[in-house]
Amino acid sequence: MQHRILKKWMTAFAISIAVASINPRSPALGADKIKLALPGNSMGYLPLFVAVHRGFFKDEGIDIELPRLIPAMAQNALMSGDVQYHGLADSGLRLAARGAPIKAIFYGADRPMYYLVAQKEIRSVAELKGKRVGVSQFGGTSDLSARLALKHFGVEPERDALIIQIGSEGTRMAALRAGSVAAIIVPVPAVVLLKRDGFNEISFVGDVVEFASNGYSTTDQRINEHPQEVKKVVRAIYRGLRFAKENPEGTIGIIQKEWKVEPEVAKESYAAIVKALNDDGIIGEKQLKIHFDIIRKTEKNIGDIPVEKVVDFRLLREVRRELSEK
């Protein structure tokens, strides 16, 4: 009993230290301070970073911090109130389906921003039969993306190709370069950098399957008790999304600055990302179906999952209506 209490206390302490220690931007005078946890600095969160760089959060009177937390810690931090939002709506769907009081409030993409990149002599997904394919971790979005892409091209995971868990993006790239695997699944800008080195992009997963990706969540309590704050956050990200889709040159500049890449890499990265971005931040049952199917397979006691149980786009719809009237 004492061991469990100590473990729980240490976990809470670790979360609070991790969240408090990262403050990438100084607070604006009189601004409301909020924390939105991210699992990393992925370009999949481009609308959010555009909103930060363009000052859309400042326009709303919000000083935003973006602590980096692994998924389990981010979920715990959201539920405990140590962060108010997180960018892990995909993994949060399972918790919401189980009854956890959290909702996805915005989705940046309606298709996965992942690419299968193979060794220089491999030109198609079909050629991966009998070979090893590297993903970040089993059960994650990259794992799901890889399996769906393989299946689409007639390569049955585990039977025809061996999926192996490698870890971070950098580790996967190193494994491909070392020849330890035949292919890996990666996001942008990794796909751009690998192609420059002569490796082959053999599939953009977003071309073969649609599912909600790169979403943002908060708690039911936050929505109910602080609706205006949630609306401000949603409005800033929505404006970031619209800017990203409508202003290529300005967005490429932001990519170059935020991810510290060369202009040509930023340009190619933008071209790779923009085709996966959602139009309005709202997704429906079609884009959630794959998530729901997986949840039902792994959670035997969960039947039908009403969309409204896991997402809440009411405030986003208000934002879109108000901005369209201006």
C-alpha positions in Angstrom: 0.0 0.0 0.0 2.8 2.4 0.9 4.6 1.5 -2.2 1.6 2.3 -4.4 1.1 5.7 -2.6 4.7 6.5 -3.0 4.7 5.6 -6.7 1.5 7.7 -7.3 3.1 10.7 -5.5 6.4 10.3 -7.5 4.4 10.2 -10.8 2.5 13.3 -10.0 5.7 15.0 -8.9 7.4 14.1 -12.2 4.5 15.4 -14.2 4.5 18.7 -12.3 8.3 19.1 -12.8 8.1 18.3 -16.5 5.3 20.7 -17.1 6.8 23.5 -15.0 10.3 23.3 -16.4 9.4 24.0 -20.0 8.4 27.6 -20.7 9.4 28.3 -24.3 7.8 31.7 -24.5 7.7 34.5 -21.9 4.3 35.5 -20.6 2.5 38.5 -22.1 1.4 41.1 -19.6 -2.1 40.5 -18.5 -2.5 37.4 -20.7 -4.2 34.2 -19.6 -1.6 31.5 -19.1 -2.4 28.0 -20.4 -0.5 24.8 -21.0 -1.0 22.6 -24.1 1.1 19.4 -23.9 2.6 17.9 -27.1 4.3 14.5 -27.5 7.1 16.2 -29.6 7.9 18.9 -32.1 6.1 17.3 -35.0 5.2 19.2 -38.1 1.8 17.5 -37.9 1.0 20.3 -35.4 1.7 22.9 -38.0 -1.6 24.9 -37.5 -0.7 25.3 -33.8 2.8 26.5 -34.5 1.5 28.9 -37.2 -0.9 30.3 -34.6 2.0 30.8 -32.2 4.3 32.4 -34.8 1.5 34.6 -36.2 0.5 35.9 -32.8 -3.0 34.4 -33.0 -2.9 33.3 -29.3 -1.8 36.8 -28.3 -4.7 38.2 -30.2 -6.9 36.1 -27.9 -5.1 37.3 -24.8 -3.5 33.9 -24.2 0.1 33.2 -23.2 0.5 29.6 -24.3 3.1 27.1 -23.1 3.8 23.9 -25.0 5.4 21.4 -22.6 6.6 18.1 -24.2 5.3 15.0 -22.4 5.1 11.4 -23.4 1.5 10.3 -24.1 0.8 8.6 -20.7 2.1 11.6 -18.8 0.2 14.0 -21.0 -3.1 12.2 -20.4 -2.5 12.1 -16.6 -1.5 15.8 -16.6 -4.7 16.7 -18.5 -6.9 14.8 -16.1 -5.1 16.3 -13.0 -5.3 19.8 -14.4 -1.5 20.3 -14.6 -2.1 21.1 -18.3 -5.4 22.4 -19.7 -5.1 20.9 -23.3 -3.0 18.4 -25.1 -2.3 17.4 -28.7 -3.0 13.7 -28.2 -6.6 13.4 -29.2 -5.9 10.2 -31.1 -4.8 8.2 -28.1 -7.4 10.1 -25.9 -10.2 8.6 -28.0 -9.8 5.3 -26.2 -10.1 6.9 -22.8 -13.1 8.9 -23.9 -14.7 5.8 -25.3 -14.2 4.1 -21.9 -16.0 7.1 -20.3 -13.2 9.4 -19.3 -14.5 13.0 -19.2 -12.3 14.3 -22.1 -13.3 15.5 -25.6 -11.4 16.2 -28.9 -12.1 19.8 -29.8 -10.1 20.2 -33.0 -8.4 18.0 -35.6 -5.7 19.4 -37.8 -5.7 16.5 -40.3 -8.2 14.0 -41.7 -5.5 11.7 -43.0 -2.3 10.4 -41.5 0.9 12.5 -42.2 3.1 9.5 -42.6 5.2 8.0 -45.3 6.8 4.6 -46.0 10.4 5.2 -47.0 12.4 2.2 -48.3 15.9 1.3 -49.2 17.3 2.6 -52.5 16.7 -0.7 -54.3 13.1 -1.0 -53.2 10.6 0.7 -55.5 7.2 -0.5 -54.2 5.3 -1.6 -51.1 4.9 -5.0 -52.6 8.6 -5.5 -52.5 8.5 -5.4 -48.7 7.3 -9.0 -48.5 9.7 -11.0 -46.4 11.4 -7.9 -45.0 11.4 -5.8 -41.9 9.6 -2.5 -41.4 10.4 -0.2 -38.6 7.8 1.8 -36.6 8.1 3.9 -33.4 6.1 1.8 -31.0 3.4 -0.8 -31.3 -0.1 0.6 -31.0 1.0 4.1 -31.9 -0.2 6.1 -34.9 2.9 5.3 -36.9 2.4 1.6 -36.3 -1.3 1.9 -37.4 -0.3 3.8 -40.5 2.3 1.3 -41.5 0.0 -1.7 -41.1 -2.8 0.0 -43.1 -0.5 1.0 -45.9 1.0 -2.5 -46.1 -2.4 -4.2 -46.2 -3.6 -1.8 -48.9 -0.9 -3.0 -51.2 -1.4 -6.7 -50.4 1.4 -7.1 -47.8 -0.1 -8.7 -44.6 1.7 -7.4 -41.5 3.3 -10.2 -39.4 2.6 -12.8 -42.1 4.3 -11.2 -45.1 6.4 -8.5 -43.4 7.9 -8.2 -39.9 6.9 -5.0 -38.1 9.6 -4.1 -35.5 9.4 -1.4 -32.8 12.5 0.9 -33.1 11.7 4.1 -31.3 12.2 7.7 -32.1 12.2 9.2 -35.6 16.0 9.7 -35.5 16.5 6.1 -34.4 14.3 4.9 -37.3 16.2 7.0 -39.8 19.5 5.6 -38.5 18.2 2.0 -38.8 17.3 2.6 -42.4 20.6 4.2 -43.2 22.4 1.3 -41.5 20.4 -1.3 -43.6 18.9 -2.8 -40.4 15.4 -2.5 -41.9 14.0 -2.5 -45.5 11.7 0.4 -44.8 10.5 2.7 -42.0 7.4 4.9 -41.4 8.2 8.6 -40.9 6.5 12.0 -40.9 7.8 15.3 -42.4 10.6 16.5 -42.6 12.2 13.1 -42.3 10.7 11.9 -45.6 12.2 14.9 -47.4 15.7 14.4 -45.9 15.7 10.7 -46.7 14.7 11.2 -50.3 17.5 13.7 -50.7 19.8 10.9 -49.6 18.5 8.6 -52.3 16.0 6.5 -50.3 12.6 5.9 -51.9 9.2 7.2 -50.8 7.0 4.2 -51.7 3.7 5.4 -50.1 2.1 8.4 -48.6 -0.3 6.7 -46.2 -2.8 9.6 -46.5 -3.3 8.5 -50.2 -4.6 5.1 -49.2 -6.5 5.6 -46.0 -8.4 8.4 -44.1 -8.4 8.7 -40.4 -8.4 11.6 -37.9 -5.0 12.7 -36.9 -3.2 15.4 -35.0 -6.1 16.4 -32.8 -6.4 18.5 -29.6 -8.3 17.6 -26.5 -9.5 19.1 -23.2 -11.7 18.0 -20.3 -15.4 18.2 -20.1 -14.9 20.3 -17.0 -12.9 22.9 -19.0 -15.5 23.1 -21.7 -18.3 23.5 -19.2 -16.5 25.9 -16.8 -14.3 27.9 -19.2 -16.1 27.9 -22.5 -14.8 31.3 -23.6 -11.2 30.2 -23.0 -11.7 27.0 -25.0 -13.3 29.1 -27.7 -10.2 31.4 -27.8 -7.8 28.4 -28.1 -9.9 26.8 -30.8 -10.1 30.2 -32.7 -6.4 30.6 -32.6 -5.7 27.1 -33.9 -8.4 27.5 -36.6 -6.9 30.7 -37.8 -3.5 28.9 -37.9 -5.0 26.1 -40.0 -6.6 28.6 -42.5 -3.3 30.6 -42.7 -1.4 27.3 -43.4 -3.7 26.3 -46.2 -4.1 29.8 -47.8 -0.6 31.3 -47.4 2.1 28.9 -48.6 5.0 31.4 -48.6 4.3 32.6 -45.1 3.9 29.1 -43.8 7.1 27.9 -45.4 8.9 30.7 -43.6 7.4 29.6 -40.3 8.5 26.0 -41.0 12.0 27.1 -41.7 12.1 29.1 -38.5 10.4 26.7 -36.1 12.2 23.5 -37.4 15.4 25.2 -38.4 15.6 23.7 -41.9 16.9 25.0 -45.2 14.4 26.9 -47.4 14.1 24.0 -49.9 13.5 21.5 -47.2 10.8 23.8 -45.7 9.2 24.1 -49.2 9.1 20.4 -49.8 7.9 19.7 -46.2 5.0 22.1 -46.7 4.0 20.4 -50.0 4.0 17.1 -48.1 2.0 18.4 -45.2 -0.7 20.6 -46.8 -2.4 17.7 -48.6 -3.2 16.1 -45.3 -4.5 19.1 -43.5 -8.2 19.3 -42.6 -10.3 22.1 -44.1 -12.0 23.2 -41.0 -10.8 21.3 -37.9 -13.9 19.1 -37.8 -14.0 15.4 -38.5 -16.8 12.9 -38.6 -17.5 9.2 -38.2 -15.8 8.4 -41.4 -12.4 9.7 -40.2 -13.0 8.1 -36.8 -14.1 4.7 -38.0 -10.6 3.1 -38.0 -10.0 4.4 -34.4 -13.4 3.0 -33.4 -12.7 -0.4 -35.0 -9.4 -0.7 -33.1 -11.0 0.4 -29.8 -13.7 -2.2 -30.2 -11.2 -5.0 -31.0 -9.1 -4.3 -27.9 -11.9 -3.2 -25.5 -14.3 -6.2 -25.7 -16.9 -4.5 -23.4 -17.3 -1.4 -25.7 -20.0 -1.6 -28.3 -21.1 1.3 -30.5 -19.2 4.6 -29.8 -21.4 7.7 -30.4 -19.2 10.4 -32.0 -20.5 12.9 -29.5 -19.0 10.8 -26.7 -15.5 11.5 -27.8 -15.6 14.8 -29.7 -17.2 18.2 -29.0 -17.0 20.7 -31.9 -19.8 23.1 -30.7 -17.4 25.9 -29.9 -15.4 25.3 -33.1 -18.6 25.6 -35.1 -19.4 28.9 -33.4 -15.9 30.2 -34.2 -16.3 29.3 -37.9 -19.7 30.9 -38.1 -18.5 34.1 -36.4 -15.4 34.4 -38.6 -17.3 33.8 -41.8 -19.7 36.6 -40.9 -16.8 39.2 -40.6 
